[in-house]
Amino acid sequence: MSRISKYMEAMLEVYGDKVELTKSTYDKRPYR
């Protein structure tokens, strides 16, 4: 079970990074 939670934690971390990256690139666009 701990292995699965660790895997999910890592996935959430990667997903969070992607969301932050998308947000920053979206904000840098000249148009919205």
Steps between C-alpha positions, in 0.01 A plus 500: 500500500779745586646436154176608336469813713861590419426456130188714524695765691759515224228521235330784688833682522558468125140601430535804725817605319321467166210711623735771625690492170176531300383788719826693461511452122133599477568818698795589277284494186432847354132409460261317733 
